[in-house]
Amino acid sequence: MGKITGYDNENLQMPTKILEMGLLPETIFQVLYQAPFGGPLYIEYGSEKTRVALREEEAEFINVEVWA
């Protein structure tokens, strides 16, 4: 579990998909699992338990605070 704290978007390369999916700062999320062989991360967030898949290249733009 964790919380999104911001983005690493210095070169303005972050896909707008991240914002369009509602992955905004202060969003609390849970990683459900990662597909094998470097596949996407499957995460769940929000009160409606929204589930999305993020490629590792997309997830690298998101700064998080990890919760134990």
PyMOL Python script that loads the backbone (N, CA, C, O; Angstrom):
from pymol import cmd

cmd.read_pdbstr("""\
ATOM      1  N   MET A   1       0.841  -1.184   0.000  1.00  0.00           N
ATOM      2  CA  MET A   1       0.000   0.000   0.000  1.00  0.00           C
ATOM      3  C   MET A   1       0.877   1.234   0.000  1.00  0.00           C
ATOM      4  O   MET A   1       2.022   1.196   0.451  1.00  0.00           O
ATOM      5  N   GLY A   2       0.342   2.313  -0.501  1.00  0.00           N
ATOM      6  CA  GLY A   2       1.097   3.540  -0.524  1.00  0.00           C
ATOM      7  C   GLY A   2       0.239   4.721  -0.919  1.00  0.00           C
ATOM      8  O   GLY A   2      -0.971   4.598  -1.109  1.00  0.00           O
ATOM      9  N   LYS A   3       0.888   5.869  -1.040  1.00  0.00           N
ATOM     10  CA  LYS A   3       0.208   7.110  -1.417  1.00  0.00           C
ATOM     11  C   LYS A   3       1.037   7.816  -2.474  1.00  0.00           C
ATOM     12  O   LYS A   3       2.260   7.902  -2.362  1.00  0.00           O
ATOM     13  N   ILE A   4       0.372   8.317  -3.494  1.00  0.00           N
ATOM     14  CA  ILE A   4       1.058   9.090  -4.532  1.00  0.00           C
ATOM     15  C   ILE A   4       1.393  10.460  -3.960  1.00  0.00           C
ATOM     16  O   ILE A   4       0.513  11.157  -3.453  1.00  0.00           O
ATOM     17  N   THR A   5       2.671  10.851  -4.042  1.00  0.00           N
ATOM     18  CA  THR A   5       3.101  12.145  -3.501  1.00  0.00           C
ATOM     19  C   THR A   5       3.353  13.176  -4.589  1.00  0.00           C
ATOM     20  O   THR A   5       3.426  14.370  -4.298  1.00  0.00           O
ATOM     21  N   GLY A   6       3.487  12.746  -5.823  1.00  0.00           N
ATOM     22  CA  GLY A   6       3.754  13.667  -6.919  1.00  0.00           C
ATOM     23  C   GLY A   6       4.281  12.922  -8.125  1.00  0.00           C
ATOM     24  O   GLY A   6       4.118  11.708  -8.248  1.00  0.00           O
ATOM     25  N   TYR A   7       4.918  13.669  -9.015  1.00  0.00           N
ATOM     26  CA  TYR A   7       5.405  13.088 -10.258  1.00  0.00           C
ATOM     27  C   TYR A   7       6.832  13.538 -10.539  1.00  0.00           C
ATOM     28  O   TYR A   7       7.254  14.611 -10.109  1.00  0.00           O
ATOM     29  N   ASP A   8       7.560  12.713 -11.258  1.00  0.00           N
ATOM     30  CA  ASP A   8       8.893  13.059 -11.741  1.00  0.00           C
ATOM     31  C   ASP A   8       8.730  13.365 -13.226  1.00  0.00           C
ATOM     32  O   ASP A   8       8.828  12.473 -14.069  1.00  0.00           O
ATOM     33  N   ASN A   9       8.483  14.621 -13.531  1.00  0.00           N
ATOM     34  CA  ASN A   9       8.142  15.000 -14.902  1.00  0.00           C
ATOM     35  C   ASN A   9       8.997  16.176 -15.374  1.00  0.00           C
ATOM     36  O   ASN A   9       8.495  17.091 -16.027  1.00  0.00           O
ATOM     37  N   GLU A  10      10.279  16.148 -15.044  1.00  0.00           N
ATOM     38  CA  GLU A  10      11.164  17.258 -15.403  1.00  0.00           C
ATOM     39  C   GLU A  10      11.223  17.506 -16.902  1.00  0.00           C
ATOM     40  O   GLU A  10      11.230  18.657 -17.338  1.00  0.00           O
ATOM     41  N   ASN A  11      11.266  16.451 -17.687  1.00  0.00           N
ATOM     42  CA  ASN A  11      11.388  16.603 -19.141  1.00  0.00           C
ATOM     43  C   ASN A  11      10.044  16.583 -19.851  1.00  0.00           C
ATOM     44  O   ASN A  11       9.994  16.480 -21.077  1.00  0.00           O
ATOM     45  N   LEU A  12       8.958  16.679 -19.097  1.00  0.00           N
ATOM     46  CA  LEU A  12       7.597  16.690 -19.644  1.00  0.00           C
ATOM     47  C   LEU A  12       7.324  15.483 -20.532  1.00  0.00           C
ATOM     48  O   LEU A  12       6.691  15.594 -21.582  1.00  0.00           O
ATOM     49  N   GLN A  13       7.815  14.327 -20.088  1.00  0.00           N
ATOM     50  CA  GLN A  13       7.634  13.089 -20.851  1.00  0.00           C
ATOM     51  C   GLN A  13       6.547  12.181 -20.264  1.00  0.00           C
ATOM     52  O   GLN A  13       6.242  11.133 -20.833  1.00  0.00           O
ATOM     53  N   MET A  14       5.964  12.579 -19.130  1.00  0.00           N
ATOM     54  CA  MET A  14       4.982  11.732 -18.462  1.00  0.00           C
ATOM     55  C   MET A  14       3.735  11.576 -19.332  1.00  0.00           C
ATOM     56  O   MET A  14       3.201  12.567 -19.830  1.00  0.00           O
ATOM     57  N   PRO A  15       3.273  10.352 -19.516  1.00  0.00           N
ATOM     58  CA  PRO A  15       2.057  10.142 -20.299  1.00  0.00           C
ATOM     59  C   PRO A  15       0.845  10.766 -19.601  1.00  0.00           C
ATOM     60  O   PRO A  15       0.687  10.617 -18.389  1.00  0.00           O
ATOM     61  N   THR A  16       0.002  11.451 -20.344  1.00  0.00           N
ATOM     62  CA  THR A  16      -1.198  12.055 -19.761  1.00  0.00           C
ATOM     63  C   THR A  16      -2.162  10.980 -19.263  1.00  0.00           C
ATOM     64  O   THR A  16      -3.053  11.261 -18.461  1.00  0.00           O
ATOM     65  N   LYS A  17      -1.982   9.760 -19.737  1.00  0.00           N
ATOM     66  CA  LYS A  17      -2.800   8.628 -19.302  1.00  0.00           C
ATOM     67  C   LYS A  17      -2.825   8.520 -17.779  1.00  0.00           C
ATOM     68  O   LYS A  17      -3.853   8.165 -17.202  1.00  0.00           O
ATOM     69  N   ILE A  18      -1.715   8.821 -17.129  1.00  0.00           N
ATOM     70  CA  ILE A  18      -1.613   8.702 -15.676  1.00  0.00           C
ATOM     71  C   ILE A  18      -2.625   9.624 -15.000  1.00  0.00           C
ATOM     72  O   ILE A  18      -3.328   9.205 -14.081  1.00  0.00           O
ATOM     73  N   LEU A  19      -2.702  10.861 -15.446  1.00  0.00           N
ATOM     74  CA  LEU A  19      -3.655  11.807 -14.875  1.00  0.00           C
ATOM     75  C   LEU A  19      -5.087  11.456 -15.271  1.00  0.00           C
ATOM     76  O   LEU A  19      -6.005  11.566 -14.459  1.00  0.00           O
ATOM     77  N   GLU A  20      -5.272  11.038 -16.504  1.00  0.00           N
ATOM     78  CA  GLU A  20      -6.616  10.697 -16.989  1.00  0.00           C
ATOM     79  C   GLU A  20      -7.219   9.525 -16.229  1.00  0.00           C
ATOM     80  O   GLU A  20      -8.440   9.431 -16.096  1.00  0.00           O
ATOM     81  N   MET A  21      -6.366   8.626 -15.727  1.00  0.00           N
ATOM     82  CA  MET A  21      -6.857   7.489 -14.954  1.00  0.00           C
ATOM     83  C   MET A  21      -7.187   7.868 -13.518  1.00  0.00           C
ATOM     84  O   MET A  21      -7.724   7.047 -12.774  1.00  0.00           O
ATOM     85  N   GLY A  22      -6.877   9.092 -13.118  1.00  0.00           N
ATOM     86  CA  GLY A  22      -7.184   9.540 -11.768  1.00  0.00           C
ATOM     87  C   GLY A  22      -6.089   9.256 -10.760  1.00  0.00           C
ATOM     88  O   GLY A  22      -6.337   9.288  -9.555  1.00  0.00           O
ATOM     89  N   LEU A  23      -4.890   8.981 -11.227  1.00  0.00           N
ATOM     90  CA  LEU A  23      -3.761   8.733 -10.323  1.00  0.00           C
ATOM     91  C   LEU A  23      -3.146  10.072  -9.936  1.00  0.00           C
ATOM     92  O   LEU A  23      -2.094  10.461 -10.442  1.00  0.00           O
ATOM     93  N   LEU A  24      -3.821  10.765  -9.033  1.00  0.00           N
ATOM     94  CA  LEU A  24      -3.459  12.112  -8.630  1.00  0.00           C
ATOM     95  C   LEU A  24      -2.720  12.097  -7.297  1.00  0.00           C
ATOM     96  O   LEU A  24      -2.813  11.123  -6.550  1.00  0.00           O
ATOM     97  N   PRO A  25      -1.982  13.175  -6.989  1.00  0.00           N
ATOM     98  CA  PRO A  25      -1.329  13.249  -5.680  1.00  0.00           C
ATOM     99  C   PRO A  25      -2.345  13.054  -4.559  1.00  0.00           C
ATOM    100  O   PRO A  25      -3.494  13.484  -4.658  1.00  0.00           O
ATOM    101  N   GLU A  26      -1.901  12.402  -3.502  1.00  0.00           N
ATOM    102  CA  GLU A  26      -2.688  12.057  -2.320  1.00  0.00           C
ATOM    103  C   GLU A  26      -3.576  10.829  -2.531  1.00  0.00           C
ATOM    104  O   GLU A  26      -4.305  10.438  -1.619  1.00  0.00           O
ATOM    105  N   THR A  27      -3.527  10.218  -3.715  1.00  0.00           N
ATOM    106  CA  THR A  27      -4.289   9.002  -3.964  1.00  0.00           C
ATOM    107  C   THR A  27      -3.636   7.836  -3.239  1.00  0.00           C
ATOM    108  O   THR A  27      -2.433   7.610  -3.361  1.00  0.00           O
ATOM    109  N   ILE A  28      -4.438   7.103  -2.488  1.00  0.00           N
ATOM    110  CA  ILE A  28      -3.957   5.915  -1.788  1.00  0.00           C
ATOM    111  C   ILE A  28      -4.233   4.713  -2.679  1.00  0.00           C
ATOM    112  O   ILE A  28      -5.328   4.570  -3.223  1.00  0.00           O
ATOM    113  N   PHE A  29      -3.241   3.858  -2.823  1.00  0.00           N
ATOM    114  CA  PHE A  29      -3.363   2.733  -3.745  1.00  0.00           C
ATOM    115  C   PHE A  29      -2.769   1.470  -3.136  1.00  0.00           C
ATOM    116  O   PHE A  29      -2.073   1.514  -2.121  1.00  0.00           O
ATOM    117  N   GLN A  30      -3.059   0.355  -3.776  1.00  0.00           N
ATOM    118  CA  GLN A  30      -2.482  -0.926  -3.382  1.00  0.00           C
ATOM    119  C   GLN A  30      -2.049  -1.650  -4.644  1.00  0.00           C
ATOM    120  O   GLN A  30      -2.816  -1.744  -5.603  1.00  0.00           O
ATOM    121  N   VAL A  31      -0.827  -2.162  -4.652  1.00  0.00           N
ATOM    122  CA  VAL A  31      -0.359  -2.983  -5.765  1.00  0.00           C
ATOM    123  C   VAL A  31      -0.922  -4.386  -5.552  1.00  0.00           C
ATOM    124  O   VAL A  31      -0.650  -5.025  -4.536  1.00  0.00           O
ATOM    125  N   LEU A  32      -1.704  -4.855  -6.513  1.00  0.00           N
ATOM    126  CA  LEU A  32      -2.295  -6.182  -6.407  1.00  0.00           C
ATOM    127  C   LEU A  32      -1.290  -7.250  -6.815  1.00  0.00           C
ATOM    128  O   LEU A  32      -1.107  -8.244  -6.113  1.00  0.00           O
ATOM    129  N   TYR A  33      -0.640  -7.038  -7.955  1.00  0.00           N
ATOM    130  CA  TYR A  33       0.419  -7.940  -8.400  1.00  0.00           C
ATOM    131  C   TYR A  33       1.103  -7.356  -9.622  1.00  0.00           C
ATOM    132  O   TYR A  33       0.616  -6.402 -10.229  1.00  0.00           O
ATOM    133  N   GLN A  34       2.244  -7.944  -9.976  1.00  0.00           N
ATOM    134  CA  GLN A  34       2.959  -7.560 -11.192  1.00  0.00           C
ATOM    135  C   GLN A  34       3.024  -8.783 -12.087  1.00  0.00           C
ATOM    136  O   GLN A  34       3.361  -9.882 -11.646  1.00  0.00           O
ATOM    137  N   ALA A  35       2.697  -8.573 -13.338  1.00  0.00           N
ATOM    138  CA  ALA A  35       2.761  -9.661 -14.313  1.00  0.00           C
ATOM    139  C   ALA A  35       4.207 -10.128 -14.447  1.00  0.00           C
ATOM    140  O   ALA A  35       5.135  -9.343 -14.252  1.00  0.00           O
ATOM    141  N   PRO A  36       4.398 -11.391 -14.776  1.00  0.00           N
ATOM    142  CA  PRO A  36       5.759 -11.926 -14.902  1.00  0.00           C
ATOM    143  C   PRO A  36       6.557 -11.282 -16.034  1.00  0.00           C
ATOM    144  O   PRO A  36       6.002 -10.657 -16.938  1.00  0.00           O
ATOM    145  N   PHE A  37       7.857 -11.453 -15.956  1.00  0.00           N
ATOM    146  CA  PHE A  37       8.798 -11.002 -16.992  1.00  0.00           C
ATOM    147  C   PHE A  37       8.740  -9.490 -17.218  1.00  0.00           C
ATOM    148  O   PHE A  37       8.787  -9.027 -18.358  1.00  0.00           O
ATOM    149  N   GLY A  38       8.637  -8.719 -16.124  1.00  0.00           N
ATOM    150  CA  GLY A  38       8.633  -7.263 -16.234  1.00  0.00           C
ATOM    151  C   GLY A  38       7.348  -6.704 -16.792  1.00  0.00           C
ATOM    152  O   GLY A  38       7.328  -5.593 -17.324  1.00  0.00           O
ATOM    153  N   GLY A  39       6.281  -7.456 -16.678  1.00  0.00           N
ATOM    154  CA  GLY A  39       4.974  -7.008 -17.172  1.00  0.00           C
ATOM    155  C   GLY A  39       4.398  -5.894 -16.320  1.00  0.00           C
ATOM    156  O   GLY A  39       5.048  -5.415 -15.390  1.00  0.00           O
ATOM    157  N   PRO A  40       3.169  -5.478 -16.638  1.00  0.00           N
ATOM    158  CA  PRO A  40       2.574  -4.338 -15.943  1.00  0.00           C
ATOM    159  C   PRO A  40       2.260  -4.614 -14.475  1.00  0.00           C
ATOM    160  O   PRO A  40       2.106  -5.756 -14.042  1.00  0.00           O
ATOM    161  N   LEU A  41       2.174  -3.508 -13.730  1.00  0.00           N
ATOM    162  CA  LEU A  41       1.729  -3.540 -12.343  1.00  0.00           C
ATOM    163  C   LEU A  41       0.215  -3.368 -12.342  1.00  0.00           C
ATOM    164  O   LEU A  41      -0.314  -2.511 -13.049  1.00  0.00           O
ATOM    165  N   TYR A  42      -0.467  -4.161 -11.571  1.00  0.00           N
ATOM    166  CA  TYR A  42      -1.917  -4.025 -11.435  1.00  0.00           C
ATOM    167  C   TYR A  42      -2.181  -3.395 -10.081  1.00  0.00           C
ATOM    168  O   TYR A  42      -1.823  -3.953  -9.044  1.00  0.00           O
ATOM    169  N   ILE A  43      -2.818  -2.211 -10.098  1.00  0.00           N
ATOM    170  CA  ILE A  43      -3.066  -1.499  -8.849  1.00  0.00           C
ATOM    171  C   ILE A  43      -4.547  -1.232  -8.662  1.00  0.00           C
ATOM    172  O   ILE A  43      -5.323  -1.220  -9.618  1.00  0.00           O
ATOM    173  N   GLU A  44      -4.919  -1.019  -7.409  1.00  0.00           N
ATOM    174  CA  GLU A  44      -6.298  -0.707  -7.040  1.00  0.00           C
ATOM    175  C   GLU A  44      -6.258   0.560  -6.206  1.00  0.00           C
ATOM    176  O   GLU A  44      -5.385   0.716  -5.352  1.00  0.00           O
ATOM    177  N   TYR A  45      -7.208   1.476  -6.449  1.00  0.00           N
ATOM    178  CA  TYR A  45      -7.223   2.731  -5.703  1.00  0.00           C
ATOM    179  C   TYR A  45      -8.630   3.297  -5.649  1.00  0.00           C
ATOM    180  O   TYR A  45      -9.507   2.901  -6.417  1.00  0.00           O
ATOM    181  N   GLY A  46      -8.828   4.223  -4.734  1.00  0.00           N
ATOM    182  CA  GLY A  46     -10.087   4.936  -4.611  1.00  0.00           C
ATOM    183  C   GLY A  46     -11.168   4.157  -3.881  1.00  0.00           C
ATOM    184  O   GLY A  46     -11.060   2.951  -3.663  1.00  0.00           O
ATOM    185  N   SER A  47     -12.217   4.888  -3.510  1.00  0.00           N
ATOM    186  CA  SER A  47     -13.322   4.280  -2.771  1.00  0.00           C
ATOM    187  C   SER A  47     -14.115   3.308  -3.631  1.00  0.00           C
ATOM    188  O   SER A  47     -14.798   2.428  -3.108  1.00  0.00           O
ATOM    189  N   GLU A  48     -14.027   3.462  -4.939  1.00  0.00           N
ATOM    190  CA  GLU A  48     -14.741   2.560  -5.852  1.00  0.00           C
ATOM    191  C   GLU A  48     -13.899   1.358  -6.251  1.00  0.00           C
ATOM    192  O   GLU A  48     -14.322   0.543  -7.071  1.00  0.00           O
ATOM    193  N   LYS A  49     -12.700   1.246  -5.670  1.00  0.00           N
ATOM    194  CA  LYS A  49     -11.800   0.124  -5.932  1.00  0.00           C
ATOM    195  C   LYS A  49     -11.471  -0.005  -7.428  1.00  0.00           C
ATOM    196  O   LYS A  49     -11.536  -1.093  -8.001  1.00  0.00           O
ATOM    197  N   THR A  50     -11.122   1.118  -8.036  1.00  0.00           N
ATOM    198  CA  THR A  50     -10.738   1.139  -9.447  1.00  0.00           C
ATOM    199  C   THR A  50      -9.453   0.347  -9.621  1.00  0.00           C
ATOM    200  O   THR A  50      -8.517   0.485  -8.834  1.00  0.00           O
ATOM    201  N   ARG A  51      -9.412  -0.482 -10.655  1.00  0.00           N
ATOM    202  CA  ARG A  51      -8.208  -1.281 -10.948  1.00  0.00           C
ATOM    203  C   ARG A  51      -7.675  -0.902 -12.322  1.00  0.00           C
ATOM    204  O   ARG A  51      -8.422  -0.816 -13.296  1.00  0.00           O
ATOM    205  N   VAL A  52      -6.358  -0.678 -12.377  1.00  0.00           N
ATOM    206  CA  VAL A  52      -5.705  -0.341 -13.639  1.00  0.00           C
ATOM    207  C   VAL A  52      -4.377  -1.083 -13.741  1.00  0.00           C
ATOM    208  O   VAL A  52      -3.830  -1.567 -12.751  1.00  0.00           O
ATOM    209  N   ALA A  53      -3.882  -1.155 -14.965  1.00  0.00           N
ATOM    210  CA  ALA A  53      -2.565  -1.741 -15.230  1.00  0.00           C
ATOM    211  C   ALA A  53      -1.643  -0.626 -15.706  1.00  0.00           C
ATOM    212  O   ALA A  53      -2.001   0.155 -16.588  1.00  0.00           O
ATOM    213  N   LEU A  54      -0.464  -0.560 -15.120  1.00  0.00           N
ATOM    214  CA  LEU A  54       0.545   0.425 -15.513  1.00  0.00           C
ATOM    215  C   LEU A  54       1.805  -0.296 -15.934  1.00  0.00           C
ATOM    216  O   LEU A  54       2.313  -1.160 -15.221  1.00  0.00           O
ATOM    217  N   ARG A  55       2.304   0.070 -17.105  1.00  0.00           N
ATOM    218  CA  ARG A  55       3.602  -0.462 -17.502  1.00  0.00           C
ATOM    219  C   ARG A  55       4.668   0.137 -16.597  1.00  0.00           C
ATOM    220  O   ARG A  55       4.492   1.228 -16.055  1.00  0.00           O
ATOM    221  N   GLU A  56       5.754  -0.568 -16.439  1.00  0.00           N
ATOM    222  CA  GLU A  56       6.833  -0.108 -15.575  1.00  0.00           C
ATOM    223  C   GLU A  56       7.344   1.258 -16.026  1.00  0.00           C
ATOM    224  O   GLU A  56       7.691   2.094 -15.192  1.00  0.00           O
ATOM    225  N   GLU A  57       7.392   1.491 -17.335  1.00  0.00           N
ATOM    226  CA  GLU A  57       7.864   2.783 -17.868  1.00  0.00           C
ATOM    227  C   GLU A  57       6.938   3.919 -17.440  1.00  0.00           C
ATOM    228  O   GLU A  57       7.396   5.045 -17.249  1.00  0.00           O
ATOM    229  N   GLU A  58       5.648   3.643 -17.289  1.00  0.00           N
ATOM    230  CA  GLU A  58       4.692   4.667 -16.847  1.00  0.00           C
ATOM    231  C   GLU A  58       4.796   4.873 -15.338  1.00  0.00           C
ATOM    232  O   GLU A  58       4.779   6.005 -14.855  1.00  0.00           O
ATOM    233  N   ALA A  59       4.903   3.778 -14.605  1.00  0.00           N
ATOM    234  CA  ALA A  59       4.945   3.845 -13.144  1.00  0.00           C
ATOM    235  C   ALA A  59       6.174   4.609 -12.646  1.00  0.00           C
ATOM    236  O   ALA A  59       6.138   5.198 -11.565  1.00  0.00           O
ATOM    237  N   GLU A  60       7.249   4.604 -13.418  1.00  0.00           N
ATOM    238  CA  GLU A  60       8.473   5.296 -13.001  1.00  0.00           C
ATOM    239  C   GLU A  60       8.283   6.800 -12.857  1.00  0.00           C
ATOM    240  O   GLU A  60       9.087   7.451 -12.189  1.00  0.00           O
ATOM    241  N   PHE A  61       7.254   7.369 -13.455  1.00  0.00           N
ATOM    242  CA  PHE A  61       6.992   8.801 -13.350  1.00  0.00           C
ATOM    243  C   PHE A  61       6.300   9.176 -12.044  1.00  0.00           C
ATOM    244  O   PHE A  61       6.245  10.354 -11.691  1.00  0.00           O
ATOM    245  N   ILE A  62       5.776   8.199 -11.329  1.00  0.00           N
ATOM    246  CA  ILE A  62       4.970   8.453 -10.134  1.00  0.00           C
ATOM    247  C   ILE A  62       5.837   8.316  -8.897  1.00  0.00           C
ATOM    248  O   ILE A  62       6.472   7.284  -8.682  1.00  0.00           O
ATOM    249  N   ASN A  63       5.860   9.383  -8.070  1.00  0.00           N
ATOM    250  CA  ASN A  63       6.550   9.347  -6.784  1.00  0.00           C
ATOM    251  C   ASN A  63       5.568   8.872  -5.731  1.00  0.00           C
ATOM    252  O   ASN A  63       4.440   9.360  -5.664  1.00  0.00           O
ATOM    253  N   VAL A  64       5.990   7.924  -4.909  1.00  0.00           N
ATOM    254  CA  VAL A  64       5.081   7.359  -3.911  1.00  0.00           C
ATOM    255  C   VAL A  64       5.728   7.336  -2.525  1.00  0.00           C
ATOM    256  O   VAL A  64       6.951   7.345  -2.382  1.00  0.00           O
ATOM    257  N   GLU A  65       4.872   7.306  -1.526  1.00  0.00           N
ATOM    258  CA  GLU A  65       5.257   7.061  -0.145  1.00  0.00           C
ATOM    259  C   GLU A  65       4.756   5.656   0.152  1.00  0.00           C
ATOM    260  O   GLU A  65       3.549   5.412   0.132  1.00  0.00           O
ATOM    261  N   VAL A  66       5.668   4.732   0.426  1.00  0.00           N
ATOM    262  CA  VAL A  66       5.307   3.339   0.634  1.00  0.00           C
ATOM    263  C   VAL A  66       4.850   3.139   2.072  1.00  0.00           C
ATOM    264  O   VAL A  66       5.497   3.599   3.013  1.00  0.00           O
ATOM    265  N   TRP A  67       3.727   2.446   2.227  1.00  0.00           N
ATOM    266  CA  TRP A  67       3.210   2.098   3.552  1.00  0.00           C
ATOM    267  C   TRP A  67       3.397   0.604   3.755  1.00  0.00           C
ATOM    268  O   TRP A  67       3.217  -0.187   2.830  1.00  0.00           O
ATOM    269  N   ALA A  68       3.755   0.233   4.952  1.00  0.00           N
ATOM    270  CA  ALA A  68       3.949  -1.199   5.251  1.00  0.00           C
ATOM    271  C   ALA A  68       2.635  -1.911   5.455  1.00  0.00           C
ATOM    272  O   ALA A  68       2.618  -3.114   5.714  1.00  0.00           O
TER     273      ALA A  68
END
""", "prot")
cmd.dss("prot")
cmd.show_as("cartoon", "prot")
cmd.util.cbc("prot")
cmd.orient("prot")
